[in-house]
Every structure is written in C-alpha cells, then in structure tokens.
C-alpha cells in the first residue's frame, strides 16, 4: 500500500498507535515520544496503519534485517549474516582494538559515552592556528568514523533518552528489525559498558537491556526508505541497495533469486541493475523519488549504475561513505563495464577460495602493522589476533555440529 493510500485510510480510522499499558509506564511512554524525526517523521508514524503497539523489548531477543540498506559495521569485520545479539559484544571489542591499532594509541570509549574529556573535545577548544586531526576525510580513520556513528548515537541516547522507538516484526520468540538497527546497536554498546541500573547525571537509573519498540505486522521497504531518508541520509551504496529493494518490491519478489542464494550480497541487489529489463513502471516514478528523497529522475539511473561496479569498489564505497560521483570516477579508472552484470549464485563460485583470499589479505595487513609499531601497539595486535582465534574456534565448533 502506498503512503498516499495509507494517509487516506488513516483519515477514516482511529489512530492505529495502540499503547500497551503493560509494557511501558506513562512516564516512559511520554519520554520516548515521536519528536526525533521532526515533522516528516511524525507524518510517517501517524500515517502508518500497520503500527500496533509500543513495547519494551529485550535487546537480546532482537535480530537484524539482512536487507537493511545501511551497513553499520565495516565489511571486513563481519558479513551481514553474522551480526546477532550474541556476538555484538565481540564485534565491539574487535572494533575498538582495530581503532587502537590504527591510532597507535588508546581510544577512551567511556569518555565519549559519558561526555567526558576526549581527544576530539580537546581539539574543539584549540585556537584557529592550531593543527587538528581530521578524522572525517583521513582514510586511516575509516574504521573509527563508522564506529563513532554508533558511539555518538549511544552518547546522545544516554544523555537525552531515545526520542524515537525502533520498529520490529514479531516472529514467535524473536523480533526482526524493520527500522532502527543503529539504535539497537547503540543500546548493546551501552549495555556492554554500563549494564542495567546505569546511574545518569540526574541520578536516574536506566536499564539498557530493553529498548522501546513499535511492533509492526511485516517489514515494509517503503516505510524503511522513508525513515532512512528522514533520519539520516544514506551513503551512495546504501541508496543503491534501497533503490534495488523498492524496484524488487514493485516488480514482485517472486521474480528474483532470494538473498541467501548469493555468495556476495551485492549480487542480490544487482538483479535489477539492467534498467531496460527492470524499468520503473508508470505511476511509480514519483513514489520512488519521494521515498528516497531524490530531486531528479537522472539520480535513479546513477544509483542503479552502482549496482554494476566491482565488489572491491562496492565495499570501499560503503565503508568510506563515498559519494555517487566519487564512485563513478573510481569506476571509470577501474575501467569497469556499466552496460551489464553477471549475477553469480553460490553454485557459480567457490566460497572456500574466496574466504582463503580474504584471510590471506588480513594476515598480510597484520604483518605490515607489526613491522611499524611499538611495544604497546604490538600488545594490542596480539589481543586482536587472540580474539580472532577465539571466534574461529567457535566457528569450527559450529561447523562440527552441522548436520
């Protein structure tokens, strides 16, 4: 159902947002009101007839949606299927150690989360003549930049509360995220560092093991696109994913190979890379432009073209938040074709060979870091390797237990 039809339906019905009095007390329900998205966010929430309730849900019972267009965690850290409530703490620990290795020094995570004295805060107080460390554009800090998006969100939630609940789909004993994956990760980060009964500056206690959530009947890629556009602009690769999902929804999911059948997630989205075969049908052009926040129809072609770039450039563009123009220029340098794409399923590729290649590249990178570090950083590198060995041992145990 389109957003326009939903709004028309709401005009003839009662407010579909039904608060569950057994889930949240009145004070908490008021504190997590719908102001976080501004007027557009309010419009999205009020117009959606599928919202059923707001509940307080355990963060440990929530699983990500693999088709969420935005990838919060760098590709080399973990694949999409590996992200779950049980291993987020391990991912955060490795993320932190990777940052310390790149910095060749400590990274005071708790100071960022509590609003304490940080290196970034100190730089903000320097005079105009002082030299600054520019994290936003320095490739060396790509890993830190992506981590700080979750850290800053977590710090904001700890200071001001969660202004907009996440939305979930109930599946028996678990909940699947429709919108709000980074908010869910921020709660996990706060739970890891402070646990429950965290005492805030106003002497109030906060439990981070539960997160306010709207419960919806099913994942809606159009609602997902609207919130992504309203809350935080997606990077170019995320926009390409979002466009692909909307096109698949329009043409019918049954016409496409499921996500799980592909070795590389890019190939799933690339199924609609051919603009002649999978054109935007009449009557849907404005809906796509509106949902994605695009001002020009030519942008649809530009983002569709990203579905045809190389795997390496796809992951680099995602991790480094490269713009569509930057990716287009890099693609030209690589001399990639933009007129066709071969969609490869698991049957067409050797996953073991690809994994071995990735592992070799990671070991080579570690050796480079070892040769140019001091004793303190070498200790951090050792910790990073030990964590990786622990995760590999867990994978071997899981492999042994498979049928």
Secondary structure, DSSP 8 states (H G I E B T S, - for coil): --HHHHHHHHHTS----EE-TTTS-HHHHHHT-SGGGHHHHHHHHHH-TT--EEEEEEGGGEE--TT-S---S-TTT--GGG--TTTHHHHHHHHHHHHHHHHTS---HHHHHHT---HHHHHHTS-TTS----TTT-GGGHHHHHHHHHHHHHHHHHHH--SS-EEEEEETTEEEEEE-HHHHHHHHHHHHHH-SSEE-TTS-EE-SSEEEEEEESS--HHHHHHHHHHHS---HHHHHHHHHHHHHHHH-GGGS--GGGBSSHHHHHGGG--TTTS---TT-HHHHHHHHT-S-THHHHHHHHGGGS-HHHHHHHHHTT--HHHHHHHHHHHT--SS-----BGGGS-HHHHHHHHHHHHHHHHHHHHTT--HHHHHHHHHHHHHHHHHHHHHHHHHHT--
